[in-house]
Amino acid sequence: MQFKNLKMVDYVVYGRGCFSQLDAILAPRRIGNAPMVFIVDHYFENNAAFIASIPKQAHDHLLFADVSYEPKTTTVDAIAAKLKSNYGTVSGIIGIGGGSVLDLAAAVAIMMTNPGLAHEYQGWDLVKNKAVYKVGIPTISGTGAEVSRTCVLTGPTRKLGMNSDFTPFDQIVLDPALIKSVPRNQNFYTGMDCYIHCIESLEGTYINEFSRSFGEKALALCQEIYLHKDKWDDESDEKLMMASYAGGMSIAYSQVGVAHAISYGLSYLLGTKHGIGNCIVFNHLEEFYPAGVAEFKQMVIKNNIDIPTGICKGLTDEQFDTMIDVSLGMSPLWENALGKEWQTKMDRKRLRSIYEKF
């Protein structure tokens, strides 16, 4: 048997207020006058106090990333090309924001050292050169992007990640204080992304004790936060941040499943954000994850969350075909969920009938 030799994040700092250590963390990684590039969620653009707390030196570069939609390969190419033109090289890329910002930062770091265009690296183990130094600092918890081997991008023909040993961050900074201002609905959607990671990993055919250990802990934290706590507090932020980390580690050595495979189609065609897309899909997957979906619906009711409906109403046959093509292209996800013979269990007709429910 061939076992996966898993590349993980090199360094992790965790604790309320640890963001203040970022300057010291970056100092030994600076290369002459080559800048550190801070890619920051546009959510913080008018937050002067937070921007002032970023340890940006005179020759560094800060740019705000508009992640109203998930990152595109063309955006990655444009940022990398501009940085190369302006600076030649950089000391590092620091992503500060939610999952989309972290994915964008990791992809830009990769494209600083790899030739061609970003869409050429969408897939498994296509990246050949080590990225520049990169740091991930989540300000939303749940996606697991801070520990992922994949930075997910929307390309010209598909939504698919750069999945490689060169994708994980060299350093992550996990400061629960940074997620305090996340809006209630967004907090739920990303938290459920973590919950769904756990269900798909724990019930998948790729499951092993490494993944199970992380997945069970992350699942228990999600259940505590969204089912058993009556009030959101600082401890909730701390638990969700660690659930996100553990949930991400669980799928790093296994895989996600049906919900993610189907939501990629929604995201590619309709621009549906990842967390809410997973919720829309998972809400209708009783046939695959009956216990998980039942519990998810309890969480929706308890937290007074509205899951959008009717988003596929009125789509054309061509549009359904586009989503189906994207979804069926996620072979490892389907294999984890349904086994090696998954194509005998999931065909285009069955998949369309699922999309028609949303």
C-alpha positions in Angstrom: 0.0 0.0 0.0 1.2 3.5 -0.9 0.7 5.9 2.0 0.4 9.7 1.5 3.4 11.7 2.6 1.5 14.7 3.9 3.0 18.2 3.8 1.7 20.3 6.6 2.0 24.0 7.7 5.6 24.5 9.1 4.8 26.9 11.9 1.7 27.7 13.9 1.1 30.4 16.5 -2.1 30.4 18.5 -3.6 32.6 21.1 -5.7 35.7 21.7 -3.5 38.7 20.7 -0.8 36.7 18.9 -1.3 38.8 15.8 0.9 41.4 17.6 3.8 39.0 17.1 3.6 39.2 13.3 6.4 41.8 12.9 8.8 39.6 14.8 7.8 36.5 12.9 8.4 38.2 9.5 11.7 39.9 10.5 14.0 36.9 9.8 12.2 36.2 6.5 12.9 39.6 4.9 15.3 39.6 2.0 17.0 43.0 1.5 14.6 45.5 0.2 12.3 42.9 -1.4 8.8 43.8 0.1 6.5 41.8 2.2 3.1 41.8 0.4 0.0 42.0 2.5 -3.2 40.8 0.8 -6.0 42.0 3.0 -9.7 41.3 2.8 -11.5 44.5 1.5 -13.7 44.2 4.6 -11.0 46.0 6.5 -10.4 48.7 4.0 -12.0 51.4 6.2 -10.8 50.0 9.5 -7.9 52.4 10.2 -7.1 50.8 13.6 -6.7 47.4 12.1 -4.7 48.5 9.1 -2.4 50.4 11.5 -1.8 47.2 13.4 -0.3 45.5 10.3 3.5 45.6 10.5 3.9 47.2 7.1 7.4 48.7 6.5 8.1 51.6 4.1 9.0 49.3 1.2 6.2 46.8 1.8 3.1 46.6 -0.4 -0.5 46.3 0.9 -3.4 45.5 -1.4 -7.0 45.0 -0.6 -8.7 41.9 -2.2 -12.3 42.2 -3.2 -13.6 38.7 -2.4 -17.3 39.4 -3.1 -16.8 36.5 -5.4 -14.4 33.6 -5.0 -10.9 34.2 -6.4 -10.3 33.7 -10.1 -7.2 32.5 -11.9 -7.1 35.7 -13.9 -6.9 37.7 -10.6 -4.0 35.6 -9.4 -2.2 36.2 -12.7 -2.8 39.9 -12.6 -1.5 40.3 -9.1 1.6 38.1 -9.7 2.4 39.9 -12.9 2.2 43.3 -11.3 4.4 42.2 -8.4 7.0 40.8 -10.7 7.0 43.9 -12.8 7.3 46.3 -9.9 9.7 44.4 -7.6 11.1 41.4 -9.4 10.8 39.3 -6.3 9.2 39.6 -2.9 10.2 38.5 0.6 6.8 36.9 1.1 3.0 37.0 0.7 0.8 37.5 3.8 -2.9 36.7 3.4 -5.2 38.3 6.0 -8.9 37.5 5.7 -11.3 34.6 5.1 -10.8 31.5 3.1 -11.0 33.3 -0.3 -8.2 35.7 0.7 -6.0 32.9 2.1 -6.5 30.9 -1.2 -5.7 34.0 -3.2 -2.5 34.7 -1.2 -1.3 31.1 -1.5 -1.9 31.1 -5.3 -0.1 34.3 -5.8 2.8 33.0 -3.8 2.9 30.0 -6.1 2.8 32.0 -9.2 5.7 34.2 -8.1 8.0 31.2 -8.8 6.2 29.1 -11.4 5.9 29.9 -15.1 2.8 30.2 -17.2 -0.7 31.0 -16.0 -2.5 30.0 -12.8 -5.2 27.9 -14.5 -2.4 25.5 -15.7 -1.9 24.5 -12.1 -5.5 23.7 -11.3 -5.4 20.0 -10.4 -3.3 17.6 -8.3 0.5 17.9 -8.0 1.0 20.1 -11.0 3.0 22.8 -9.2 6.7 22.1 -9.6 8.5 25.0 -7.8 8.4 26.0 -4.2 6.4 29.2 -3.6 7.8 32.3 -2.0 7.4 32.5 1.8 3.7 32.8 2.7 1.7 33.4 5.8 -2.0 32.8 6.4 -3.9 34.8 9.0 -7.6 33.9 9.1 -10.1 36.5 10.2 -13.0 34.1 9.6 -13.0 30.5 10.9 -14.4 27.4 9.5 -13.0 27.0 6.0 -9.8 25.2 7.0 -8.0 27.2 4.3 -5.3 28.0 6.8 -4.1 24.4 6.8 -5.2 23.2 3.3 -3.1 21.6 0.7 -5.5 23.2 -1.9 -6.1 26.8 -2.8 -9.4 26.8 -4.6 -9.8 29.0 -7.7 -12.3 29.6 -10.4 -10.6 29.2 -13.8 -11.8 29.6 -17.4 -13.4 26.2 -17.6 -13.7 24.9 -14.0 -13.5 25.6 -10.3 -10.6 23.6 -9.0 -7.7 24.1 -6.6 -4.0 24.1 -6.9 -3.5 20.9 -4.8 0.2 20.4 -4.1 2.9 20.1 -1.5 3.8 23.7 -2.3 0.4 25.1 -1.4 0.4 24.9 2.5 1.4 28.0 4.3 4.9 28.3 5.9 3.3 30.0 8.9 -0.2 30.6 10.2 -1.3 33.0 12.9 -4.4 31.9 14.7 -5.7 34.8 16.8 -9.3 34.3 18.0 -9.6 38.1 18.6 -9.5 38.6 14.8 -12.8 36.7 14.2 -14.9 38.6 16.8 -16.6 41.0 14.3 -17.8 38.3 11.8 -21.5 38.8 11.0 -23.8 36.1 12.4 -24.9 34.5 9.1 -21.3 34.5 7.8 -20.1 32.9 11.0 -22.7 30.1 10.6 -22.0 29.5 6.9 -18.2 29.1 7.4 -18.8 27.1 10.6 -21.0 24.7 8.7 -18.2 24.4 6.1 -16.1 23.0 8.9 -19.0 20.8 10.1 -19.6 19.4 6.6 -15.8 18.8 6.2 -16.1 16.5 9.3 -19.2 14.6 8.1 -17.7 14.0 4.7 -14.3 13.0 6.0 -15.6 10.7 8.8 -18.2 9.0 6.5 -15.9 8.7 3.5 -14.1 5.7 2.1 -10.7 7.4 2.6 -11.1 7.6 6.3 -8.2 6.6 8.5 -7.3 7.1 12.2 -5.2 10.2 11.4 -8.2 11.9 9.8 -10.6 10.5 12.3 -8.8 11.9 15.3 -8.9 15.4 13.9 -12.4 15.1 12.4 -14.0 13.8 15.6 -12.6 16.6 17.7 -13.7 19.3 15.1 -17.1 17.8 14.9 -17.5 17.8 18.7 -16.5 21.5 18.8 -19.0 22.4 16.1 -21.8 20.5 17.9 -20.9 22.3 21.2 -20.8 25.8 19.5 -23.9 25.5 17.3 -26.1 23.1 19.3 -25.3 23.3 23.0 -24.2 26.9 23.6 -26.9 29.4 24.2 -24.8 32.5 23.8 -21.8 33.3 21.5 -18.8 34.5 23.5 -15.0 34.7 23.3 -14.7 31.0 24.1 -16.9 30.3 21.1 -14.4 32.1 18.8 -11.6 30.1 20.3 -13.4 26.8 19.8 -14.4 27.6 16.3 -10.9 28.6 15.3 -9.6 25.3 16.6 -12.5 23.4 14.9 -11.5 25.0 11.6 -7.9 23.9 12.1 -8.8 20.4 13.1 -11.4 20.0 10.4 -8.9 21.2 7.8 -6.4 18.6 9.0 -9.0 15.9 8.9 -9.7 16.4 5.1 -5.9 17.0 4.4 -5.3 13.2 4.9 -8.7 12.1 3.6 -11.1 14.1 1.4 -14.4 15.9 1.3 -17.4 14.4 -0.5 -20.8 14.9 -2.1 -21.6 18.4 -0.8 -18.4 19.9 -1.9 -18.4 18.2 -5.3 -21.9 19.6 -6.0 -21.3 23.0 -4.5 -18.3 23.6 -6.9 -20.8 23.5 -9.7 -23.0 26.1 -8.1 -20.0 28.3 -7.4 -18.6 28.1 -10.9 -21.9 28.9 -12.6 -23.6 31.2 -10.2 -20.8 32.6 -8.1 -22.2 31.2 -4.9 -19.8 31.7 -2.0 -18.3 28.4 -0.7 -19.7 28.3 2.8 -23.3 29.2 1.9 -23.1 27.0 -1.2 -22.2 24.0 1.0 -25.2 24.8 3.2 -27.6 25.0 0.3 -26.4 21.6 -1.0 -26.0 19.8 2.3 -29.6 20.8 3.3 -30.8 18.3 0.6 -28.4 15.4 1.0 -30.3 13.1 3.4 -29.8 10.2 1.0 -26.0 10.4 1.5 -25.6 11.7 5.1 -28.9 11.2 6.9 -27.7 11.8 10.5 -25.5 14.7 9.5 -28.2 16.5 7.6 -30.7 16.0 10.4 -28.3 17.5 12.9 -27.4 20.3 10.5 -31.1 21.2 10.2 -31.3 21.4 14.0 -28.4 23.8 14.0 -30.1 26.0 11.3 -33.2 26.2 13.5 -31.4 26.9 16.8 -29.3 29.6 15.2 -32.2 31.2 13.4 -30.5 31.0 10.0 -32.2 31.2 6.6 -30.8 28.8 3.9 -31.4 30.3 0.4 -33.8 28.3 -1.9 -34.7 28.5 -5.5 -31.3 29.5 -6.8 -31.4 27.0 -9.6 -35.0 27.8 -10.7 -35.2 28.8 -14.3 -31.7 27.6 -15.3 -31.3 26.3 -18.9 -30.3 22.8 -19.9 -26.9 24.2 -20.9 -26.4 25.8 -17.5 -27.3 22.6 -15.7 -24.8 20.8 -18.0 -22.1 23.3 -17.0 -22.6 22.6 -13.3 -22.8 18.9 -13.9 -19.5 18.9 -15.9 -17.7 20.8 -13.1 -19.1 18.6 -10.4 -18.3 15.2 -12.1 -14.8 16.5 -12.7 -14.1 16.2 -9.0 -13.3 12.5 -9.1 -11.5 12.1 -5.7 -14.4 13.7 -3.9 -16.9 11.3 -5.5 -14.6 8.3 -4.9 -14.3 9.2 -1.2 -18.1 9.5 -0.9 -19.2 6.6 -3.0 -16.2 4.3 -3.5 -14.1 3.4 -6.5 -17.1 2.5 -8.6 -18.7 5.9 -8.0 -19.5 6.5 -11.7 -22.0 3.6 -11.6 -23.8 5.3 -8.7 -23.8 9.0 -9.8 -24.7 9.8 -13.4 -25.7 13.0 -15.1 -29.4 12.4 -14.7 -29.2 11.7 -11.0 -26.9 14.7 -10.4 -29.3 17.0 -12.3 -32.2 15.9 -10.1 -30.2 17.0 -7.1 -29.4 20.4 -8.6 -33.0 20.9 -9.4 -33.8 20.8 -5.6 -31.8 24.0 -4.9 
